[in-house]
Amino acid sequence: MRKRNGRGDALRGLLGRNVKQFRVTAGLSQEKLAEMADISIPYLQSIERGAVWPSPATLAGLACGLDVEPSELLASGAAVSQEIRKVVAKLGKDITALVGRSVKTLNGITPNQK
């Protein structure tokens, strides 16, 4: 029998952290995500703690519920990247609105009002 080297533990921990961060970022409760992934709340809690390794079907269900690719659940820094994408998207909307208001203001100024 091969001796465990801890890499599996680290990968389960990474998966658990990513699932939890994606869930929190998405504004989902454990109850809601568990329902979406068709698993029990205690099982989701075990996944988030890194205590269990879910089946491929469960990984797919979690990814679907979190609106991410399954591979993102195992990527280092993936949850942080998702948070950054959301902030950038919001900034883009804010900048677009600001530019729109500025253009409307400028359009209201006649050439003699400089």
N, C-alpha and C positions, 0 to 999 in steps of 0.2 A: 504494500500500500504506500502511495506517495504521501510524503509529509506536506501538510498545508504550509504555504509560505506567506499567507496573509494577503496575497493579491486579490483573492476572491472577496475577502472581507472589505478591502479597500474599494473594490468595484461596487459591492452592495451598498456601502456607505455613500459613494458618489451618486448612485442611482437614487437612494433615499433622499439625499439632500436636494438633488435636482427635482424630484417629484414634488417635494414639499415646497421648494421655492417657486416652481412653476404654478403650483396650486395657489399659493398665497398671492402671487403676482396676478393670477387670473381672477382673484377674489372668490375662490371656491372654498367651501367648507370641506372637511374630510367626509362628512356625510354625503354631500352632493357629488364629489368626485368618486366616492365608492359606488354610489348609485349609477353614475355614468359609466363606470368601468365594470359594473356588475360583479362587485366583490364586497365583502363585509368591511365595516369600519375597522374592526380590530386587525384584519388582514392588511388594510391600507396603512394603518399605524405601524405594523411590523415592517412593511416595505420602507416607510419613511424613516424608521429607526435603523434600517440596514440589517435587520435581523433575519430576513428571508429573501430568497431569490424567486421572483415571480415567474410564471410560465410565459412563453412568448405571446399567448393569447391575452394574458393579463397586461403585459407590457403594451400591446397594441391597444387595448381598451383604455389604459391610462393615457397613452399618447393622444388618442382620439379625444378623450375628455378634456385634455389639457391643450388641444389644438396645436400640437407640435409633432415633429417626426419622431418615430421611436428611437432613432439614433441620437437625437438630442438629449434623451433621458440619460444617456451614458457618456455624454461629452463633458469634459472638464470645462467649467466656466460657462456652460450652456445657459443656465438660468440667469446668470448675470448678463449675458448677451441679449436674452429676451427682454430683460428689464431696460437695457440701453435702447433697444429697438423701439420699445414703447415710448420712452422719453423723447427720442428723436422724432418719432411720428407726431407726438403732441406738440413739440416745438415747431415742426413743420406747419401744422395747422395754425398755431398761434402766429407764426410769421406771416403766413398767407392772409390771415384775418387783418393783421396790422398793416400789411402792404395794401390790402383792399381799402381799408379805412383811409389810409394816406392818399391813395389815388383819388378817392371820392372827394377828400378835402382839397387836394390840388386842382381837381376839375372844377371846383366851385369858385376858385380864385380867378378873377379876370386879369388880363395882361397889365392893367393899370394898378393892380393891387399888390404888386411885388413888394 
